[in-house]
Every structure is written in structure tokens, then in C-alpha cells.
């Protein structure tokens, strides 16, 4: 909400106005300016400072009596003439019935004395008794032009303090920095811009990943949405060639580098298949190859015992993904949140409705990667064409892919893959998933150290012999999954 929108709200017949923002100083400055234009006396209250004039005016004679929440509300109720009162961080005091009643009486008395009570807090939920007398607003985030102005201002100040003419940067990096700072309030934009400049007097590509992590931490969604610090490269993923080609064709669209051609940003993919087949690694690789931040949504942590809180958690997570765009949003084991079971709570249906609405209406460049081990549990509404750009089936790796998996995991553990007969191991590991092959390599290393012998092909083969792969343990279910995918999905391998 900008200055004009806030002015309209202040001029309405609403007695209580809630402003949810982390940027208290900006909110106070906007309110002070608007109240001054209307020649309306204005006051600011906080639990630490009590009641003070906002801009102009004289401290109340009963200043000490206005320190407590109930006392300042009594002061507002009895005060004349009509004035504005800005209460900062009042949200903890709604637990007391007296405070709720006093604020309601101020609102009920509005037609006789048009007091405006503005509540500023980072997050505030009014008691039900007050909602009909209130309007809730959110301050608008800075535009691209405002962000660039803040960056340039911080750059000038740094150069002046350090007796330099200017900082080192280029227009391409500056544009990326502006894009990364979108969705943050003015004070956080200024703080992160200062941090990017202050360490070395330059804004470079190396500053951007750390800035993205800092931005995510400011959003405070840990526990539900996780920032994945380590992404992968497509070289770390064996096989999945069809998926790799599909991703390469859309690289320019997701990063908005298509020149004069207008391309719709890709929406996302659904990856399903055998456990341990590489779906999670593929999700990490998508973010790595595109150079985008990866956010992982923990479906299990969404659930809350209170009605409505689970859906709110999902809405907040999706809102944060929009703010972090362009990014990759990874919903791991999506069936855990969307499965249609026998429960009559209705929570999965409400979660599904929230997700489908976001998927159909989002305008941001958030690429969604949903992974699933059991696609049969997913509702048909999520599967229909248009929800995802494509549905990929991740099957058991073929011999060539298994050979590459052995090479990757041997080299990763400081073993030269050329010293091993990986082609023979690939033949002997038919039916094994990538995760099972990795575990065989790990087990062989443990055995080599324990027996004080060198790592060898024979040791890995011995580990394979001791493993019963999922393709045997769950042969019927695997065959059923492969049959389902045959004419319904694109093979990722």
C-alpha cells in the first residue's frame, strides 16, 4: 500500500487501522506526513516510551499514567479533541480483556469523537470483537526504481566515507541485485545493500548467493520452508537425459534472457518413480544448472492441530516463494500433504485448493518441482494437463547409467573410477537404484578400512551381493508403477 492508499483509509470512517510491517520507521514517517497534511494532532505510544507527540504537540501532563496499555486506552477514550494515536507493538496486550473492551469502546464512540487508533506491528491478529471496526493494511514494498535509488545512495555514502570516487560494479550485476532485493521492506533493502558493498567496496556476482540467503532468513519461514544451501549440477546426475534436454530448452525462459521473444515462464514438473531413483538430486540439479535459489517445502511440517493454521502455513510459504522469485520451489513427497485418505478433517482438500489456486494465478517466475514416490495417492485435479508443464517418470537406471553412478560415487570419495571395473559392476547391479549403488560403494569403503585392505571392485561386488534391491523386495509394486507410467508420463531416463 502506498501513501495515497493509506490516506484513503485514514479518511474513511474506520476507527482502528492495523498496519503489519517490519519497517516501523517508514510507517511512522508516512503517518506523520499524512496527519500533518490534515492538521490532525497525532501521538505515538510504546510500552517503553509511553505517549509522545508524533511530529508536533506537547507531552500529556499525565505522561507517567500513560505508560501502561490500559491507561493509555483510557486516556484516548477521554481525550478531546479528535486525534490520531499510533500504538506500536500493542499485539501482546490483547490477551487482557480490559484492553480489548477499552479499544472497542473507543471504536463505538467514533461518531461522537473521531479518534483514529493505528496499530503498528510486524504481525497482529485482532480479537474477533474488534474486527468489524478495523481495516488492515500492508505497506507496499519498494519498486525497482526505489531499490536502485537505495543502492546508489548506499554506494555514494560508502565511497564518501572511504574517500573513493565510486564503488566497483556493472549494470548487469546491479540489475541482478535489484531483482534479489525485491519483496523486502525499505530498511532491509538498505541493510543488505550496505552489506553487499561494505566488505570490499564492490558489488559482484559473488555477493548475490550470500545476499539471497540473508534475504530468506529475514522472511522467517524456517521449519516449513527451507533454503537449500547446496544445490547440484547436472554432471552430478547420471542418466535422466530426457529431463536434462527439457530443462536446457527452458533455461532462457526461466531466467528471462530470451531477448525480444516473449516466452511464458515454465511452471514446473512432477517427478515420480522408484525410491532412490534420483528425484531429489534432480530437483537440486535444476536449481544448480539454472543458478537459482532452491526452496524446499517440508510437507509434513505444514500440518498444525489448529483449524486453518495448516492452510495458512502453505499460503505463507507460497507467498515467500513468490517474493524469492525467480527460484525453484521443491515440494518433496507431495503426496504426504495432498493424499486423499479416509480422514474427514478436510485439511488435504483445503491444502489442495490453496495450492491449485496459487498454481493457476501466480505471475512470478517460481518453478515448481514436485516429487512423489506414490503417484496413485495424488488427486486427479493436481495431475491434469496444465498444472505442470510435464510429468516425468524416473525409472530404474539402465546399465550405462549405473556405470556412470558408480564413477560419480567413487570419484566423490577420492577413489579413481578408472581403477575399477565399473562396466562389470553395472552389469551385476541390474535392478539397483542410484541410492542402492551409492550405499554399496559406502559399505565397501567401510569394509576396506575395517579389514585394512585396499578398496577394490571385488569389495563393491561383495556389498552388492549382500543387498536385496527394492526391485526384488517390492517387485509387484514396481511393475505396477512402471505399467501405470507407460502411457501416462514422459520417461526422464
SEMI-823301 format. One record per residue (C-alpha): residue in one letter; x, z, y. Coordinates in steps of 0.2 Angstrom, whole numbers, plus 5000, padded with zeros to 4 digits. Layout:
BEGIN
AXZY
...
//
This chain:
BEGIN
X500050005000
X500749955017
X500550035034
X498949935038
X498049985021
X498550165024
X497750155042
X496150095035
X496050235023
X496450365036
X495050285047
X493750305033
X492550445030
X493650515016
X494150695019
X495550705006
X496950575004
X498150584989
X499750494991
X500850484975
X502650444979
X504350494976
X504850444994
X504150585004
X505150555019
X504450375021
X502650435018
X502850575032
X503550445044
X502150325041
X500850465043
X501650525059
X501650355066
X499850325062
X499250495068
X500250475084
X499350305087
X497650395086
X498250545096
X497650655082
X498550825080
X499450825064
X500350965054
X501450975039
X501451115026
X502551155012
X502751315002
X504551335008
X504251305027
X502451345030
X501551255043
X502451145056
X501851015068
X502150835062
X502850745077
X502150845091
X501251015094
X501551195094
X501851305079
X500251405075
X500351585081
X499951645063
X501351555056
X501851685043
X500051695037
X500051505033
X501451525020
X500351545005
X499251404999
X497551495000
X498051555018
X498451385025
X496751315017
X495851455026
X496751405042
X496251225040
X494451275037
X494351375053
X495451265064
X494751165079
X494851035085
X494850905071
X496650875065
X497650805051
X498550915038
X499850845026
X500150965012
X501750925002
X501950964983
X500251054983
X499951004965
X500451164956
X499151264966
X497651184959
X497751304944
X496951434955
X495051414958
X495151484975
X496251344981
X495051214974
X493551294981
X494351304999
X494851124998
X493051074993
X492351175007
X493451085019
X492850915012
X491050975013
X491251025031
X491950855036
X490350795045
X490550945057
X492450945059
X493350785053
X494950865046
X496050745036
X496950835022
X498350725015
X499150774999
X500950704995
X501750724978
X502650624965
X501150644953
X499450734957
X497850734947
X496450814957
X495250934949
X493550854945
X492650944959
X493750854972
X493750684966
X492150624975
X492850674991
X494550594989
X495450424989
X497050404980
X498350284987
X500150224981
X501450174994
X502049994992
X503749964985
X504949864997
X504949674997
X506449564993
X506749555011
X506749745014
X507849774999
X509149645006
X509049725023
X509449895015
X510849825005
X511649745020
X511349905030
X512250005017
X513649875017
X513949875035
X513950065035
X515250075021
X516349935030
X516250035046
X516750205038
X518250115029
X518750015044
X518449845035
X517549695041
X516449665026
X516249705008
X516649584994
X515149494986
X514249324984
X512549264986
X512149244968
X512649424964
X511649484979
X510149394973
X510349474956
X510549644964
X508949624974
X508049574958
X508649734949
X508149844963
X506349784963
X505049914959
X505950064967
X505450164982
X506550134998
X507550294996
X508050254978
X508550074983
X509650144997
X510450264985
X510850134971
X511450004983
X512650134991
X513250174973
X513549994969
X514649974985
X515450144987
X516650144971
X517649984976
X516849914992
X516149764982
X514549704974
X515049614957
X514249574941
X515049724933
X513949834944
X512249774938
X512149844920
X512550024926
X511349994940
X509949944928
X510250094918
X510150214933
X508550124938
X507750154921
X508250344922
X507350364938
X505750304930
X505750454919
X504950374903
X506250444890
X505350494874
X504150354875
X505150204881
X507050204878
X508350104886
X509450024873
X511250034880
X512049924865
X511249754863
X511949624851
X512549444851
X511849304841
X513549294832
X513149474825
X511649404817
X511849304801
X510549164797
X508949164807
X509448984813
X507648934817
X507449084828
X509149054837
X508648874841
X506948934848
X507749064859
X509148944865
X507748824871
X506948954882
X508549034889
X508248944906
X506448984907
X506649174905
X508049184917
X507149064930
X508548944930
X507648784927
X507948704944
X506548604951
X505548604935
X504148734934
X504248824917
X503048954911
X504049114906
X503949144887
X502849284882
X503649344866
X503749334847
X503149434832
X504449454819
X503849514802
X504649514785
X505549624772
X506349794777
X508149774781
X508049594784
X508749594802
X507149604813
X507849744823
X509549664825
X508749504831
X507749604844
X509349674851
X510149504850
X508849424860
X509149534875
X511049514872
X511049324872
X509949324887
X510849454897
X509349554900
X508949744898
X508149794882
X506749924882
X506249994865
X504450064864
X504350204851
X502550184845
X502550354836
X502950444852
X501450364861
X500250474852
X499550634861
X498250764855
X497350754871
X496050614873
X496550474884
X498450534885
X498950414872
X498250264881
X499050324897
X500750334889
X500550154884
X499950104901
X501450194910
X502650114898
X502049934901
X502049974919
X503850024918
X504249864908
X503449764922
X504549854935
X506149824925
X505749634923
X506549524918
X506849614902
X506549624884
X505149744878
X505449784859
X503949864850
X504749914834
X503549934819
X502049894830
X500849924815
X501150114817
X500150114833
X498949964831
X498449984812
X496649984809
X496350134797
X494950254792
X495150364807
X493650374818
X494650434833
X494650264841
X496350284848
X497150124839
X495650024846
X495950084863
X497850064862
X497549884856
X496349854871
X497649914883
X499049804875
X497949654874
X497449664892
X499249684898
X499749534887
X498449424894
X498649474913
X500449504915
X501349394928
X503049474926
X504549404915
X504349534901
X504749454884
X503949554871
X504749564854
X503549654841
X504249694824
X503249734808
X503549774790
X501749754785
X500849624795
X499249644784
X498949804794
X498849724811
X497149674819
X496749494820
X496449504839
X498349534840
X498849394829
X497849244836
X498749104844
X499149134862
X499549314861
X501349274855
X502249114858
X502749114840
X502649214824
X504249214813
X504449264795
X506049344791
X506349314773
X507749374761
X509449294766
X510049144756
X511749134748
X512649064764
X511849194775
X512349334763
X514149264763
X514049274782
X513349454781
X514749514770
X516049434783
X515249524798
X515249694790
X516949684783
X517749624799
X516749754808
X517649894798
X519349824800
X519449734784
X519949554784
X518549454776
X519749314771
X520549444759
X518849454749
X517949334738
X516349334749
X515649174741
X515649254724
X514949414731
X513549314740
X513049244723
X513049414714
X511949484728
X510449374726
X508849464732
X509849584743
X509349614761
X510649624775
X510449814776
X510749824757
X512349724758
X512949824773
X512649984763
X513649914748
X515149874759
X515050054766
X514850134749
X516350034743
X517450094758
X516950274753
X517450244735
X519150164740
X519550314751
X519050444738
X519950354724
X521450324736
X521450144731
X521349984742
X519649904747
X519349754736
X518049634730
X517849724714
X517449884723
X516049794733
X515349714717
X515349894709
X514249954723
X513049814722
X512849844703
X512350024707
X510949964719
X509249914715
X508649804729
X506949804737
X506549634730
X506549714712
X505849884717
X504449804726
X504349634718
X502449614718
X502349664737
X503749554742
X502949404733
X501349434741
X502149444758
X503049284755
X501449194749
X500549254765
X501849194776
X502049024768
X500748934778
X500449054792
X502149084800
X503748994805
X505249044795
X506649124805
X507949084792
//
